Amino acid sequence: MPNAISVRGLSKHFDDVRAVDDLDLDIADGEFFSMLGPSGSGKTTVLRLIAGFEKPTSGRIQLGQEDVTDRAPYARDVNTVFQDYAIFPHMSVRQNVEYGLRVKKVPRGERRERAEQALATVRLDGYGERKPHQLSGGQRQRVALARALVNRPKVLLLDEPLGALDLKLRREMQIELKEIQREVGITFVFVTHDQEEALTMSDRIAVFNEGRIEQLASPVELYEKPASTFVAGFVGTSNLIEGEVARAILGEAGRFVIRPEKVQLVGPSEAPSADARVCVAPGVVREVVYLGSTTHSVVELDAGTTVTVAHHNFDRSIDAALERRDQRVVVTWRRDHLVSLGGSDPDPVASPEEETA
Amino acid sequence: MILSGGLRVALRIFTVVVLVVIYVPLMLVVLNSFNADRTFGWPPEELTLAWWELAARSEGARAALWTSVQVAALATLVALVLGTLAAMGLRRTKFFGRNTVSLLIILPIALPGIVTGIALQNAFKTMLGIDLSLFTVVVAHATFCIVTVFNNVQARFQRLGGNLESASMDLGAGPFTTFRLVTLPMIRSALLAGALLAFGLSFDEIVVTTFTAGSQDETLPIWIFQNLFRPNQAPVVNVVAAVLIVASAIPIYLAQKLSGGNAEAMTGAR
């Protein structure tokens, strides 16, 4: 598939801070691509570099076949949905949506038709004459989306567009955004710090940390096979087993990750014996956290670490889990559910701080 | 805020006293413009419209009024252009002297008029070799009129953030189209509020004007000052003063309404 965006050796330094550090990235045509990371990880800067709001310190940006590195924002075939929507408050919804066509001198009739279409795409038919201040947050978000989509850009850039919405609306919009993307077939580049949001919508996800991509993979791969401690910790909850603990429980050195839902919790008497396929570790339940659909138990292992165990609340009662507090238990998991993060070396990213600390 | 009963009453009384001190003398001026007694005896024995007729026919007052309107309009125009450009320039650049420049722009409004007046007179006459005229008055007034425009526009920019213009560029509009379709409409009311205040500042300015005007140039405040102590002109001065009270209340009221609260509009008033 041809690339919608190609980035080579892209860097952006703000004084001493390397916001984006020598980045290579290819985003395929028609892809729903997410950039996930904590604040300050450089994901928004990459988006702003692609849009043209920032000038790169070094590196090239290609849109399709064109090198756009030195072009102004208005000369790039991309559109942005801003985090605060940036809807022009002095214009009606229709004037907002028509804006891009108006400045490109599209005839009035066609303008109107395409604006209607775009508003229909975001389920806002009949809202054209309203003023932005008469709309709810969710509706404003849709106007911003329509205003960008109406231009039929090669790429749509979305900068945490759901961040200001409440949880329920956010979930609805996640599914709707995905549907709209499939409908219009435009490449979406989506920036978020919400790992659940990224997993829900994306074809591929790039996890950012300190201006670099830690891992670029499909949602399933990212969750099931995290490539680093950072990714394992940032995407979902995970239990890290390393060093002496790994040697004691698994019989081999290294760093491993096991997801809470892959771990079972049984009474000491029901414990299976460890073998080539099953890992077993005794411990004491320290905390039981009820989360509605699931319950998390935090178990302090005799080997010297804590693991979180998740189980679904199929029964109405979770008394059994709650009764386990301060009881001795055994946790088990299948060995092939373990994800190895490679050697026993400390995380290279975090090492300088850890050593001096 | 919850205040104790005694404090609330005290604040209320205090407010009333302040307002009385400010507005009773002003009302006296208006009342005296109808006072039939030439020496403004109190209480007025008889009311008359004679002074108003006399004032309407006064060539000097009319000419001075027209001069003041011209000076204020021109100074406001200069302030609008330069004040807006300064606010935009300081907003887009991030050079380290930004706060210093901002302070230097605002400072003239705090400088005593007499200092500004002497300094400008010196500069015009000795350094630049320009004869004092209405032109020099306009330039002098513009130095402090810029402040009201600059402050209003800068406050508006701060409230808006930069994303609206980014969005416009992102949608394909160049810098000039963006200014015309997005920036200007967004700051229009701030410009109007700043302009009204600037006009008001220039219109009643007397100290700086005295030092920078030519000997033949008479703005309304200067005309009033020169006629105040001529016994036969005093009633006319009263009428002119009454007109000015009403005329200056209108722009302030409009400026306050336009900027949606007094905080923003009044930051430039002195």
Chai-1 contact restraints between the chains, C-beta under 6 A:
chainA,res_idxA,chainB,res_idxB,connection_type,confidence,min_distance_angstrom,max_distance_angstrom,comment,restraint_id
A,F53,B,S166,contact,1.0,0.0,6.0,A-B,restraint_1
A,P73,B,M169,contact,1.0,0.0,6.0,A-B,restraint_2
A,P73,B,D170,contact,1.0,0.0,6.0,A-B,restraint_3
A,Y74,B,M169,contact,1.0,0.0,6.0,A-B,restraint_4
A,Y74,B,G172,contact,1.0,0.0,6.0,A-B,restraint_5
A,Y74,B,A173,contact,1.0,0.0,6.0,A-B,restraint_6
A,Y74,B,G174,contact,1.0,0.0,6.0,A-B,restraint_7
A,N79,B,D170,contact,1.0,0.0,6.0,A-B,restraint_8
A,T80,B,D170,contact,1.0,0.0,6.0,A-B,restraint_9
A,F82,B,N163,contact,1.0,0.0,6.0,A-B,restraint_10
A,D84,B,N163,contact,1.0,0.0,6.0,A-B,restraint_11
A,A86,B,N163,contact,1.0,0.0,6.0,A-B,restraint_12
A,A86,B,L164,contact,1.0,0.0,6.0,A-B,restraint_13
A,A86,B,A167,contact,1.0,0.0,6.0,A-B,restraint_14
A,H90,B,P185,contact,1.0,0.0,6.0,A-B,restraint_15
A,Y99,B,L171,contact,1.0,0.0,6.0,A-B,restraint_16
A,G100,B,L171,contact,1.0,0.0,6.0,A-B,restraint_17
A,G100,B,G172,contact,1.0,0.0,6.0,A-B,restraint_18
A,V103,B,G172,contact,1.0,0.0,6.0,A-B,restraint_19
A,V103,B,A173,contact,1.0,0.0,6.0,A-B,restraint_20
A,V103,B,T177,contact,1.0,0.0,6.0,A-B,restraint_21
A,K104,B,G172,contact,1.0,0.0,6.0,A-B,restraint_22
